[in-house]
Amino acid sequence: MISTLRASAGFLLRRLGFYGLAGFVALTLNFLIPRLMPGDPATVMFARFQGELEPEAIDALREAFGLTDAPMWEQYLQYLTALSQGDLGLSVAYFPAPVTEVIGVALLWTVLLAGVAVVLAFGLGSGLGALAAWRRNGLLDQIAPPLLSFLGAFPYFWLAMAAAWIFGFQLGWFPLRHAYDAGLDPGLTWAFVSSVISHAVLPAGTMVLAALGGWLLAMRNTMVGVLGEDFITYAQARGLPSRRVWLHYAVRNAMMPNLTGFGMALGFVLSGALLTEIVFAYPGQGYLLINAVLAQDYPLMQGLFLTITIAVLGANWLVDCMTVVLDPRTRT
């Protein structure tokens, strides 16, 4: 028992060290790339005012954005110090709002929309795939895979536009823009919560519909291979209930590849569903990212890149933790 715990802890610590190294490299690139590019945020903002600012103001702007003539190593230390204090700088597009404040607002909407959509797509797709493989050549196995694969062949934004035109313009069942009705104050009131849900149905629904086929096929194909293993035959020969064989032996082993993919998808949730959020003008991370690119908002782009990188690495480490729990082979 003690040796097993040591092996599991060693595996998780090695993976954590690897992710820490990857995070450090991403952090360093996040610092270097904007400083190697021509121009800087202060010059962009100065040009935006078209001569309304005095030339001396550009030095003050450069200092506000953390850009100095100090050596690169000194700037890097200042950058790390600011990050340790949660300071990602000031946004150009939303000046003088801090980047952390701008990202924090969009982050809540992205987690609500894309996070719920990814979890629903993974849960429904994996469950349907497991059932389709268990009852091969049944009605579900004959209809669901080809239908959902056909729908999944369409990109998110096409399904989003089709859903907006049918259910928004033509039928008027759901709103088309923003995250809640204008004039409502955010709060735990039924009017606000119901408005948020109605605004999220179309974008979240299209994301689930587009991803459902991939999760279903992946789970079904893995499940078919697992059902042919000797331990499944042995469990059935022992007279174990079919439900137990399906859930504890087949699904548990077939879930491992899907679980790894789920970790990647969950990590990229913070990048937002870029095109879907643009179609519905949903104020998430993806919509914020495209606005940052258009406005040449380098501090905001840096903050978004860092947030997404940390989320991907963190989600993968959580998947490693779940793998240790579900797969006994990783404990030896």
URPE-V189930 format. One record per pair of residues at least 12 apart in sequence whose ideal C-beta (glycine too) atoms are under 10 Angstrom apart, sorted by sequence separation. I is the first residue (numbers start at 1). J is the second residue. D is the distance in Angstrom with one decimal. If there is no record, write none. Layout:
i = <I:I>
j = <J:J>
d = <D:D>
//
This chain:
i = <45:46:66:86:87:88:90:91:128:129:132:133:164:180:183:184:233:272:273:274:275:277:278:288:289:292:45:66:87:88:128:131:132:163:164:180:181:182:232:235:236:271:272:273:274:277:278:288:292:86:88:180:181:231:232:235:270:271:272:273:274:42:43:46:88:129:180:181:234:235:269:270:271:272:274:275:288:289:42:45:46:66:128:129:179:180:269:270:272:274:288:289:42:44:45:128:178:179:180:181:232:272:40:42:43:180:181:227:231:232:271:272:286:42:43:45:125:129:180:227:231:285:289:41:42:45:128:175:179:180:229:40:41:42:44:66:178:179:229:232:40:42:66:67:177:227:231:285:41:42:66:125:174:175:176:223:226:227:285:41:43:65:66:124:174:175:179:226:229:40:41:42:64:65:173:174:175:226:41:64:65:174:175:176:224:226:227:285:40:65:125:174:175:176:223:226:227:173:174:222:223:225:226:61:173:174:222:225:226:65:223:224:226:34:61:64:121:174:222:223:35:64:219:222:223:272:34:221:222:271:61:167:168:220:222:270:271:167:219:222:223:166:218:219:221:222:271:272:35:270:271:163:164:167:219:270:271:163:164:218:219:269:270:32:35:163:218:268:270:271:31:35:267:270:271:160:163:164:219:267:269:270:159:160:163:215:218:267:268:269:31:32:35:48:162:214:267:268:270:31:45:48:160:161:266:267:270:159:160:163:215:266:267:269:31:32:45:48:156:159:160:214:215:265:267:268:28:31:41:44:45:158:159:264:266:267:27:30:31:41:44:157:160:263:266:267:41:42:45:156:159:160:215:265:266:267:28:41:156:159:214:263:264:267:27:28:31:40:41:154:158:263:264:266:267:27:30:156:157:262:263:266:41:156:211:263:151:154:155:156:263:264:27:154:260:263:152:153:262:263:30:151:152:261:151:152:260:263:151:152:153:259:260:262:263:148:151:152:148:151:152:211:260:148:149:150:152:210:256:259:260:148:149:152:259:147:148:149:152:113:147:148:207:210:256:112:146:148:149:206:255:256:259:144:145:148:149:259:109:144:147:148:204:207:109:203:206:207:256:108:109:145:146:255:256:144:145:204:255:144:203:206:253:256:202:203:206:252:253:256:145:252:140:144:145:203:204:202:203:108:202:203:204:141:203:200:202:199:203:200:113:117:121:125:129:133:199:112:116:120:124:128:129:132:136:112:120:123:128:129:131:132:113:117:118:121:122:125:126:129:130:133:134:109:113:117:120:121:124:125:128:129:132:133:136:112:116:117:120:121:124:125:127:128:129:131:132:133:136:114:115:117:118:119:121:122:125:126:127:128:129:130:131:133:134:109:113:114:117:118:121:122:125:126:129:130:133:134:109:113:116:117:120:121:124:125:128:129:132:133:136:112:116:117:120:121:122:123:124:125:126:127:128:129:130:131:132:133:114:117:118:121:122:125:126:129:130:133:134:113:117:121:125:126:129:133:121:125:129:126:130:118:122:126:179:179:177:178:179:176:177:178:179:180:176:177:178:179:175:176:177:178:179:174:134:134:134:135:134:168:133:134:160:163:161:131:160:161:164:130:134:157:160:163:164:130:133:134:156:157:158:159:160:163:133:156:157:160:161:156:157:160:161:130:131:155:156:157:159:160:130:133:155:156:157:158:129:157:160:156:127:130:126:129:130:126:130:126:129:126:125:126:126:122:126:122:125:122:123:122:121:119:122:118:121:122:119:118:119:117:118:118:118:119:114:115:118:114:117:116:114:115:114:115:118:113:114:117:114:111:114:110:111:113:114:117:110:113:114:110:111:107:110:114:107:109:110:113:114:106:113:107:106:103:110:113:109:114:113:112:113:114:106:113:114:110:112:113:114:109:110:111:113:109:110:111:108:109:110:106:108:109:110:106:107:108:110:105:106:107:109:110:105:106:109:106:106:107:103:106:105:106:103:106:102:102:103:102:99:94:106:93:102:91:94:102:103:107:110:93:94:99:102:106:93:92:93:95:99:103:107:111:91:93:94:98:99:102:103:106:93:95:99:102:92:93:94:97:99:100:103:104:91:92:93:95:99:103:107:92:98:99:91:92:93:94:90:91:92:93:99:100:91:92:99:89:90:91:92:89:90:91:88:89:88:91:89:88:89:88:88:88:88:79:83:67:67:65:66:65:48:48:47:45:44:45:44:45:43:44:41:44:41:40:41:42:39:41:40:41:37:39:41:41:37:41:35:34:33:34:34:33:34:33:30:31:34:30:33:30:30:31:29:30:29:27:26:27:30:26:29:26:27:23:26:27:25:26:23:26:22:23:26:23:22:23:19:22:23:19:20:19:22:18:19:16:19:20:18:19:18:15:16:19:15:18:15:16:12:15:16:14:15:12:15:11:12:15:11:12:11:12:8:11:9:8:7:8:12:11:4:8:11:11:8:9:7:8:4:7:8:6:7:5:4:3:4:3>
j = <57:58:78:98:99:100:102:103:140:141:144:145:176:192:195:196:245:284:285:286:287:289:290:300:301:304:58:79:100:101:141:144:145:176:177:193:194:195:245:248:249:284:285:286:287:290:291:301:305:100:102:194:195:245:246:249:284:285:286:287:288:57:58:61:103:144:195:196:249:250:284:285:286:287:289:290:303:304:58:61:62:82:144:145:195:196:285:286:288:290:304:305:59:61:62:145:195:196:197:198:249:289:58:60:61:198:199:245:249:250:289:290:304:61:62:64:144:148:199:246:250:304:308:61:62:65:148:195:199:200:249:61:62:63:65:87:199:200:250:253:62:64:88:89:199:249:253:307:64:65:89:148:197:198:199:246:249:250:308:65:67:89:90:148:198:199:203:250:253:65:66:67:89:90:198:199:200:251:67:90:91:200:201:202:250:252:253:311:67:92:152:201:202:203:250:253:254:201:202:250:251:253:254:90:202:203:251:254:255:95:253:254:256:65:92:95:152:205:253:254:67:96:251:254:255:304:67:254:255:304:95:201:202:254:256:304:305:202:254:257:258:202:254:255:257:258:307:308:72:307:308:201:202:205:257:308:309:202:203:257:258:308:309:72:75:203:258:308:310:311:72:76:308:311:312:202:205:206:261:309:311:312:202:203:206:258:261:310:311:312:75:76:79:92:206:258:311:312:314:76:90:93:205:206:311:312:315:205:206:209:261:312:313:315:78:79:92:95:203:206:207:261:262:312:314:315:76:79:89:92:93:206:207:312:314:315:76:79:80:90:93:206:209:312:315:316:91:92:95:206:209:210:265:315:316:317:79:92:207:210:265:314:315:318:79:80:83:92:93:206:210:315:316:318:319:80:83:209:210:315:316:319:95:210:265:317:206:209:210:211:318:319:83:210:316:319:209:210:319:320:88:209:210:319:210:211:319:322:211:212:213:319:320:322:323:209:212:213:210:213:214:273:322:211:212:213:215:273:319:322:323:212:213:216:323:212:213:214:217:179:213:214:273:276:322:179:213:215:216:273:322:323:326:212:213:216:217:327:178:213:216:217:273:276:179:273:276:277:326:179:180:216:217:326:327:216:217:276:327:217:276:279:326:329:276:277:280:326:327:330:220:327:216:220:221:279:280:279:280:186:280:281:282:220:282:280:282:280:284:282:196:200:204:208:212:216:282:196:200:204:208:212:213:216:220:197:205:208:213:214:216:217:199:203:204:207:208:211:212:215:216:219:220:196:200:204:207:208:211:212:215:216:219:220:223:200:204:205:208:209:212:213:215:216:217:219:220:221:224:203:204:206:207:208:210:211:214:215:216:217:218:219:220:222:223:199:203:204:207:208:211:212:215:216:219:220:223:224:200:204:207:208:211:212:215:216:219:220:223:224:227:204:208:209:212:213:214:215:216:217:218:219:220:221:222:223:224:225:207:210:211:214:215:218:219:222:223:226:227:207:211:215:219:220:223:227:216:220:224:222:226:215:219:223:277:280:279:280:281:279:280:281:282:283:280:281:282:283:280:281:282:283:284:280:242:243:245:246:246:280:246:247:273:276:275:246:275:276:279:246:250:273:276:279:280:247:250:251:273:274:275:276:277:280:251:274:275:278:279:275:276:279:280:250:251:275:276:277:279:280:251:254:276:277:278:279:251:279:282:279:251:254:251:254:255:254:258:255:258:258:258:259:261:258:262:259:262:261:262:262:262:262:265:262:265:266:265:265:266:265:266:267:268:269:265:266:269:266:269:269:268:269:269:270:273:269:270:273:271:269:272:269:270:272:273:276:270:273:274:271:272:269:272:276:270:272:273:276:277:270:277:272:272:270:277:280:277:282:282:282:283:284:277:284:285:282:284:285:286:282:283:284:286:283:284:285:283:284:285:282:284:285:286:283:284:285:287:283:284:285:287:288:284:285:288:286:287:288:285:288:288:289:288:291:288:291:292:292:292:288:300:288:297:288:291:299:300:304:307:291:292:297:300:304:292:292:293:295:299:303:307:311:292:294:295:299:300:303:304:307:295:297:301:304:295:296:297:300:302:303:306:307:295:296:297:299:303:307:311:297:303:304:297:298:299:300:297:298:299:300:306:307:299:300:307:298:299:300:301:299:300:301:299:300:300:303:302:302:303:303:304:306:307:302:306:298:299:298:299:299:295:296:296:295:295:296:296:297:296:297:295:298:296:296:297:298:296:298:298:299:296:298:300:301:298:302:298:298:298:299:301:301:302:302:301:302:305:302:305:303:305:306:305:306:306:305:305:306:309:306:309:308:309:306:309:310:309:310:309:312:309:310:313:312:312:313:310:313:314:312:313:313:316:313:314:313:316:317:316:317:317:316:317:320:317:320:319:320:317:320:321:320:321:320:323:320:321:324:321:323:323:324:321:324:324:324:324:325:330:330:324:328:331:332:330:331:330:331:328:331:332:331:332:331:331:331:332:332>
d = <9.3:4.9:6.7:9.2:8.5:5.3:9.5:8.9:6.9:9.6:5.9:10.0:5.5:6.2:9.9:9.1:9.9:4.3:9.1:3.6:10.0:9.1:6.3:7.3:7.2:6.6:8.6:7.0:7.3:9.5:9.6:8.8:6.5:9.7:9.4:9.1:9.5:9.8:6.6:8.5:9.2:9.4:3.6:5.7:7.7:8.3:9.7:9.8:10.0:6.1:9.2:9.3:4.7:9.7:9.4:5.2:9.3:6.0:2.8:9.3:10.0:8.8:6.9:6.5:7.5:8.5:4.2:9.3:9.3:8.8:9.7:5.7:6.4:6.7:6.7:9.2:9.7:5.3:5.4:5.9:9.4:6.8:5.7:8.2:8.4:5.1:8.6:9.6:7.5:6.6:6.9:9.0:8.2:9.5:9.9:8.8:9.5:6.2:9.4:8.6:5.9:6.8:9.4:8.4:8.4:8.6:7.8:9.3:6.5:6.1:7.2:9.3:9.4:3.7:8.4:9.4:9.6:9.7:5.7:9.0:9.5:6.4:8.9:7.6:4.2:8.5:8.0:7.9:5.3:9.3:8.8:8.9:8.3:8.5:9.8:8.7:6.5:7.3:8.7:8.8:6.7:7.6:9.8:9.6:8.1:9.3:8.3:7.5:9.0:5.6:5.7:7.8:9.9:6.0:8.6:9.2:8.1:5.8:7.7:4.7:9.6:6.0:8.6:9.8:5.8:5.2:9.5:5.3:7.8:7.0:9.3:6.4:8.5:6.2:8.8:7.5:9.9:8.4:7.4:5.9:9.8:9.2:9.1:7.5:9.8:9.1:9.8:9.7:5.3:8.0:9.7:5.3:8.2:9.9:6.2:5.0:8.4:8.5:5.0:9.7:7.3:9.4:4.5:9.3:8.9:9.6:9.9:7.7:9.5:9.6:8.8:8.6:9.6:9.8:9.5:8.8:10.0:9.0:8.4:4.3:7.8:8.0:8.6:4.3:9.0:9.0:9.0:9.0:8.1:7.8:9.1:8.3:6.6:8.9:8.0:8.3:9.3:6.2:6.3:5.5:9.7:9.6:9.3:7.6:9.2:7.0:8.6:9.0:7.4:5.5:4.8:9.1:6.3:8.8:8.5:5.1:9.9:5.0:9.0:6.7:5.4:9.2:9.3:8.3:7.4:8.4:5.6:7.1:8.4:8.1:9.0:9.5:7.8:4.1:8.7:7.3:6.6:8.7:9.9:8.9:7.0:8.1:9.7:6.5:5.1:6.6:6.8:9.0:7.6:9.4:7.8:8.5:9.6:8.3:8.1:9.8:5.0:6.3:9.8:5.8:9.7:9.8:9.3:9.0:8.1:3.4:9.1:8.8:4.6:8.4:7.9:8.7:7.3:8.1:9.9:9.9:5.6:9.6:9.0:4.3:8.3:8.5:8.3:9.9:7.0:8.3:7.8:5.1:8.3:6.0:9.5:9.0:8.4:7.1:9.3:3.5:9.7:8.7:8.3:8.2:9.7:8.7:9.9:8.6:4.5:6.3:9.0:8.8:6.7:6.3:6.1:8.8:9.0:8.4:9.0:9.7:9.5:4.9:6.3:5.5:9.6:9.5:7.2:9.1:8.6:9.6:9.2:10.0:9.9:9.3:9.0:4.9:7.0:8.0:8.9:7.9:9.3:9.3:9.7:8.6:5.0:8.1:9.1:5.2:7.8:8.5:9.7:8.9:7.4:8.7:6.7:8.2:7.5:6.8:8.3:3.2:7.8:9.0:7.1:8.2:9.9:5.6:5.6:9.2:6.9:6.9:6.0:8.1:9.9:6.8:8.1:6.0:9.3:9.2:9.1:8.0:7.6:3.4:9.5:6.2:5.7:10.0:9.7:9.4:9.4:7.6:9.3:9.3:9.8:6.3:7.8:5.1:4.3:8.9:6.8:9.8:3.4:8.1:8.6:8.1:8.0:8.5:5.5:8.8:9.5:8.1:8.9:9.0:8.0:8.6:9.6:6.8:7.3:8.9:7.3:5.6:6.3:9.2:9.7:8.5:9.8:8.0:8.8:6.0:5.4:6.9:6.2:9.9:6.8:9.4:9.7:6.2:9.8:7.0:5.9:6.3:6.0:8.8:9.5:9.6:5.0:8.6:8.8:9.7:9.0:6.9:9.0:6.3:8.2:9.8:6.5:8.8:9.9:8.8:9.6:7.5:9.9:9.0:4.7:9.8:6.5:9.9:9.6:7.7:5.6:9.1:9.6:7.8:8.9:8.0:9.7:8.8:9.5:8.8:9.7:9.8:7.6:7.5:7.6:7.6:7.3:7.7:9.7:7.0:9.0:9.8:9.3:9.9:9.7:9.9:9.6:9.2:9.2:7.9:9.7:7.0:9.6:7.1:10.0:6.7:9.2:7.4:9.5:9.0:5.5:4.5:8.7:4.6:9.6:4.8:8.3:4.3:8.4:4.7:9.5:6.7:5.9:8.1:5.1:8.3:6.1:7.4:9.2:5.0:6.8:9.4:5.0:7.9:7.3:8.8:9.6:8.6:7.7:9.5:8.2:8.0:7.0:5.6:8.8:10.0:6.9:5.7:8.9:8.2:7.1:9.8:5.9:8.0:3.9:8.6:4.0:9.3:2.6:7.6:2.9:7.5:3.5:9.5:8.9:5.6:9.1:5.2:9.1:5.3:7.6:4.4:7.8:3.9:8.0:5.0:8.5:8.7:8.7:9.5:8.6:9.4:9.9:8.6:8.1:8.3:8.1:8.1:8.1:8.0:9.2:9.1:9.2:9.1:6.8:9.3:7.4:8.3:5.6:7.8:4.5:8.1:5.4:8.3:7.4:7.8:7.5:5.8:6.6:9.4:6.3:6.5:9.4:9.4:9.6:9.7:9.7:9.7:9.4:9.3:9.9:8.9:9.6:8.0:8.9:8.8:6.4:5.8:5.9:9.8:6.5:4.5:7.1:5.6:8.8:8.1:8.3:6.8:8.2:9.7:8.5:10.0:9.2:9.8:5.4:8.9:9.5:9.9:8.5:9.7:9.5:8.7:7.0:9.7:6.3:7.3:7.0:9.2:4.8:8.9:6.9:8.6:8.0:8.6:6.1:8.8:9.1:8.4:9.1:9.2:9.4:8.5:3.7:8.8:5.9:5.4:6.5:4.2:9.8:7.3:9.6:7.2:4.9:9.9:9.5:6.7:5.0:7.7:9.6:9.7:7.5:9.5:9.6:5.7:10.0:8.4:8.8:6.8:8.2:8.3:8.3:8.6:9.6:6.8:8.1:5.4:8.3:9.0:9.9:7.2:8.3:8.9:9.9:8.3:9.4:4.9:9.4:8.6:7.0:7.6:8.2:8.3:9.4:5.1:8.0:9.8:5.9:9.9:8.5:9.2:9.2:7.6:5.6:9.4:8.5:9.4:8.4:5.0:4.5:8.8:9.4:9.0:8.0:7.3:8.3:6.7:5.9:6.6:7.6:7.9:5.2:8.9:6.1:7.1:10.0:8.1:9.8:10.0:4.7:8.5:6.8:8.6:8.2:8.3:8.5:9.5:7.6:9.3:7.7:9.3:8.0:9.1:8.6:9.5:6.2:9.7:9.7:6.9:9.4:5.8:8.1:8.6:8.3:9.6:8.1:6.6:8.9:8.6:9.4:5.3:3.8:9.0:9.4:4.5:4.2:9.6:8.8:8.1:7.2:5.9:8.1:10.0:8.9:7.3:5.5:6.4:8.6:8.5:9.7:5.1:9.3:8.7:7.2:9.0:7.5:4.3:8.6:8.8:7.2:9.7:7.0:9.8:9.9:8.9:9.5:9.4:9.9:9.0:9.0:9.7:9.0:9.5:7.5:9.7:9.7:6.1:9.4:8.6:6.3:8.7:6.3:8.2:9.9:9.9:5.2:5.3:7.2:9.8:8.0:8.3:8.8:9.1:5.4:7.8:6.5:9.7:3.8:8.9:9.4:9.4:6.0:8.5:7.9:9.6:7.7:7.1:9.3:9.8:8.8:6.8:4.4:9.7:4.1:6.1:9.5:4.1:9.3:8.5:5.8:7.1:9.5:7.6:9.7:9.7:6.6:6.5:9.5:9.6:6.0:6.9:9.7:8.8:6.2:4.8:9.6:3.9:9.1:9.9:6.6:8.4:8.4:8.2:7.4:7.0:7.4:4.2:9.5:7.3:8.9:9.6:8.1:9.7:10.0:8.2:8.2:6.4:8.7:9.2:9.5:9.6:7.9:9.2:4.7:9.5:9.4:8.1:9.8:7.9:7.5:9.8:7.1:10.0:7.9:5.0:7.2:6.0:9.9:8.8:9.2:9.9:7.7:9.9:9.4:4.6:9.0:8.1:7.8:9.4:6.2:8.3:9.4:8.1:9.9:5.4:8.8:8.9:5.7:9.8:8.6:5.4:10.0:10.0:7.8:7.0:7.7:7.3:9.2:9.4:8.0:9.2:4.3:9.1:9.5:8.2:6.7:9.3:8.1:6.5:8.0:9.7:9.1:5.4:9.5:6.0:9.1:9.3:8.3:4.4:9.3:9.2:7.8:9.5:6.7:9.5:9.5:5.4:9.1:8.1:6.1:8.8:6.1:9.7:9.6:8.3:7.8:4.7:9.7:9.5:8.9:6.2:9.5:7.5:6.4:9.6:9.8:9.6:8.9:6.5:9.3:6.5:9.1:5.0:9.2:8.9:9.2:5.8:10.0:10.0:7.8:9.6:7.1:9.8:8.1:4.8:8.6:5.5:9.1:9.5:5.8:8.1:4.8:9.2:7.0:8.5>
//
